[in-house]
Amino acid sequence: MTEESGIADGSKAAGSAPKVEDASRGSSEHTRPSLATLLAGAGVASEEQLRLAVAEGMGTGERLGEIVLRRGWIDEAGLARLLARQWDLVYVDDEAAVLEQGAAALFSAQEAERLGVCVIGFVEEVPRVAVAEPAEERFARVRSALGRECEFAVVSKSSLERLLAQLASDDAAAEAAQAGAAAAEAAEETEDERMLGDLEAGASTLLTWAERVRRVVELQQQTEDELSACREQIIALRDELASERSTVDRLERELAHQHELVRAAKAKLADVTRTLEAD
């Protein structure tokens, strides 16, 4: 099977890619076959039916691909294969159209929706961009938004809508995670501030109690000094009292001795008096 026939019947693997230049630019308008020619060649409808469909589209504003889909002449996957063949691009079927890690970060969901594309992976570090409706203007806008070369691949409209929905869901989940992280960080900062306030209040309380303890210690020291001075005064008074008691005891002894002398003198005087009386 040739590469061209593989693209047409959808059997070509999504991972294999044409040259970057061909894949990113597509065929030129001068050599690119028309979609009507490809549809007729694939037996989707007769040339007459396709001419009538083109004429209908001119009246309704619909594109040929939309008309053949609406009429049920071809399904989305078949149309995507023919568009890939028309533009000489890779076709990626629904199962292979998945978002590779890191690819979705190149475009936000809103930007991807606006451009009508979705970056699904990389081919040799070149972004692979899924598109359901290839157009030179769209390619140019995508390259301008990326600021680099890229490789385009065709997917069905349903695949692109699924990819964009997944991208929007991933973006919403990432935003929710960021919001949760921000809320957690804010709560942590609030808790830190509360704890800091508690610590400051505790430190202030400790300083207050430390000042009270210092004053109590000072009062205790002052009291101990006063008690020590009182003890010294008591000891001095005790010593003085002991000295006074010793003096009193000595005087009492002297007084008693004087009393004895007086009694002896009285007794002698009495004896003398009696002797004189006897004589």
C-alpha positions in Angstrom: 0.0 0.0 0.0 1.3 3.4 -0.9 1.4 6.4 1.5 -1.3 8.1 -0.5 -3.7 5.1 -0.5 -3.0 4.6 3.2 -4.1 8.1 4.0 -7.2 7.8 1.9 -8.5 4.6 3.5 -7.4 5.6 7.0 -5.0 2.7 7.6 -1.9 4.9 7.9 -0.6 5.0 11.5 -1.1 8.4 13.2 2.5 8.4 14.5 4.1 8.4 11.0 4.3 11.8 9.4 5.3 13.3 6.1 8.1 15.7 5.8 7.7 18.7 8.1 7.6 21.1 5.2 4.8 19.2 3.4 2.9 18.6 6.6 3.0 22.1 7.8 2.2 23.9 4.6 0.1 21.3 2.7 -0.2 21.2 -1.0 -0.3 24.4 -3.0 -3.6 25.5 -4.3 -2.4 25.0 -7.9 -1.7 21.3 -7.4 -4.2 20.4 -4.6 -7.1 18.4 -6.0 -10.6 19.7 -5.2 -12.7 18.0 -2.5 -15.4 17.3 -5.1 -12.9 15.4 -7.3 -11.8 13.3 -4.3 -15.4 12.7 -3.3 -16.2 11.6 -6.8 -13.1 9.5 -7.0 -13.9 7.8 -3.7 -17.4 6.9 -5.0 -19.1 9.0 -2.4 -21.4 10.6 -4.9 -21.7 11.1 -8.6 -20.3 14.2 -10.3 -23.8 15.4 -11.0 -24.8 15.0 -7.3 -21.7 16.9 -6.2 -22.3 19.7 -8.7 -25.8 20.0 -7.3 -24.4 20.0 -3.8 -21.9 22.7 -4.6 -24.8 24.8 -6.1 -26.8 24.2 -3.0 -23.9 25.4 -0.8 -23.7 28.6 -2.8 -27.3 29.3 -1.8 -27.1 28.2 1.8 -23.6 29.2 2.7 -22.7 25.6 3.5 -19.4 24.0 2.5 -19.4 20.9 0.3 -18.1 18.8 3.2 -21.0 19.9 5.4 -23.5 19.1 2.7 -22.2 15.6 2.0 -22.2 14.9 5.8 -25.7 16.2 6.2 -26.9 14.1 3.4 -25.2 11.0 4.9 -23.1 10.3 1.8 -20.0 10.0 4.0 -19.2 9.9 7.7 -16.9 12.3 9.5 -13.9 9.9 9.5 -14.2 9.3 5.8 -14.4 13.1 5.1 -11.4 13.7 7.3 -9.4 11.1 5.4 -10.2 12.8 2.1 -9.4 16.2 3.5 -6.0 14.9 4.7 -5.4 13.5 1.2 -6.5 16.8 -0.4 -4.0 18.8 1.8 -1.3 16.1 1.8 -1.5 15.9 5.6 -1.5 13.0 8.1 -4.9 11.7 9.1 -5.3 10.8 12.8 -8.3 8.6 13.7 -10.4 9.1 16.8 -8.6 6.4 18.9 -5.1 7.9 18.1 -6.2 11.5 18.6 -5.1 12.0 22.2 -3.5 14.8 24.1 0.2 14.1 24.8 1.7 15.3 28.0 3.0 18.9 27.6 1.4 19.5 24.2 -1.7 21.1 25.6 0.4 23.8 27.3 1.1 25.5 24.0 -2.5 26.8 23.6 -5.1 27.5 26.2 -8.5 26.0 25.7 -9.9 29.5 24.7 -7.1 30.1 22.2 -7.4 26.6 20.7 -11.2 27.1 20.4 -10.7 30.4 18.7 -8.2 29.0 16.2 -10.2 25.8 15.6 -7.2 23.5 16.3 -5.7 21.5 19.1 -2.0 20.7 19.7 -2.0 17.0 20.4 1.7 16.1 20.5 5.2 16.5 19.0 7.0 14.9 16.0 10.7 15.3 16.5 10.0 18.3 18.9 7.8 19.9 16.2 4.2 20.5 17.5 1.6 18.4 15.8 -1.6 20.4 15.5 -5.0 18.7 14.9 -7.4 20.4 12.6 -10.8 19.4 11.2 -11.0 22.0 8.5 -7.7 22.7 6.9 -7.2 26.2 5.5 -4.1 28.3 4.6 -5.5 31.2 6.6 -5.9 29.0 9.7 -2.4 27.5 9.2 -1.0 31.0 9.1 -2.8 32.1 12.3 -1.7 29.0 14.1 2.0 29.5 13.2 1.8 33.1 14.2 0.2 32.2 17.6 2.8 29.5 18.2 5.7 31.6 17.0 7.3 28.5 15.4 6.8 25.9 12.7 4.4 23.1 13.3 3.0 20.0 11.6 -0.7 19.8 10.9 -2.8 16.6 11.0 -6.4 16.2 10.1 -8.9 14.7 12.5 -12.7 14.4 12.3 -14.9 17.2 13.6 -16.1 15.0 16.5 -12.5 14.2 17.4 -11.5 17.8 17.4 -14.6 18.7 19.6 -13.6 15.9 22.0 -10.0 17.1 22.2 -11.1 20.7 22.8 -13.5 19.6 25.5 -10.7 17.6 27.1 -8.4 20.6 26.8 -11.1 22.9 28.4 -11.6 20.3 31.2 -7.9 20.0 31.8 -7.6 23.8 31.9 -10.5 24.0 34.3 -8.9 21.3 36.5 -5.6 23.1 36.4 -7.3 26.4 37.3 -9.2 24.7 40.1 -5.9 23.2 41.3 -4.2 26.6 41.2 -7.2 28.2 42.9 -7.1 25.4 45.5 -3.3 25.9 45.9 -3.8 29.7 46.2 -6.6 29.2 48.8 -4.4 26.7 50.7 -1.5 29.1 50.6 -3.8 32.0 51.7 -5.1 29.8 54.5 -1.6 28.9 55.4 -0.6 32.5 55.4 -3.6 33.3 57.6 -2.7 30.5 60.0 0.9 31.7 60.0 -0.3 35.2 60.8 -2.5 33.9 63.5 0.3 31.8 65.0 2.6 34.8 64.7 0.0 36.9 66.5 -0.3 34.2 69.2 3.5 34.1 69.5 3.7 37.8 69.8 0.9 37.8 72.4 2.6 35.0 74.2 5.9 36.8 74.1 4.3 39.9 75.5 2.7 37.9 78.3 6.1 36.3 79.0 7.7 39.7 79.2 5.0 40.9 81.5 5.4 37.9 83.8 9.2 38.2 83.6 8.9 41.8 84.8 6.6 40.7 87.6 9.0 37.9 88.6 11.8 40.4 88.5 9.9 42.7 90.9 9.0 39.8 93.1 12.6 38.7 93.2 13.7 42.2 94.0 11.0 42.4 96.8 12.2 39.0 98.1 15.8 40.2 98.1 14.8 43.4 99.8 12.8 41.5 102.4 15.7 39.1 102.9 18.0 42.1 103.4 15.6 43.6 105.9 15.2 40.3 107.7 19.0 40.0 107.8 19.3 43.5 109.3 16.5 42.6 111.8 18.4 39.4 112.8 21.5 41.4 113.3 19.7 43.9 115.5 18.1 41.1 117.5 21.5 39.5 118.0 22.9 42.8 119.0 20.0 43.4 121.4 20.4 39.9 122.7 24.1 40.4 123.4 23.3 43.8 125.0 20.6 42.1 127.1 23.0 39.4 128.2 25.5 42.1 129.1 22.9 43.9 131.1 21.8 40.7 132.8 25.4 40.1 133.8 25.6 43.6 135.3 22.4 43.1 137.1 23.5 39.8 138.5 26.8 41.4 139.7 24.9 44.3 141.3 22.5 41.9 142.9 25.4 40.0 144.3 27.0 43.2 145.6 23.7 44.3 147.1 23.3 40.9 148.8 26.9 41.3 150.1 26.1 44.7 151.4 22.9 43.4 153.1 25.1 40.7 154.8 27.5 43.4 155.9 24.6 45.5 157.2 23.1 42.6 159.1 26.5 41.7 160.6 27.0 45.4 161.6 23.5 45.4 163.2 24.2 42.2 165.0 27.5 43.5 166.3 25.8 46.8 167.3 23.2 44.8 169.1 25.9 42.9 170.9 27.7 46.1 171.9 24.5 47.6 173.0 23.6 44.6 175.2 27.2 44.6 176.7 26.9 48.3 177.5 23.6 47.8 179.1 24.9 45.0 181.2 27.7 47.1 182.5 
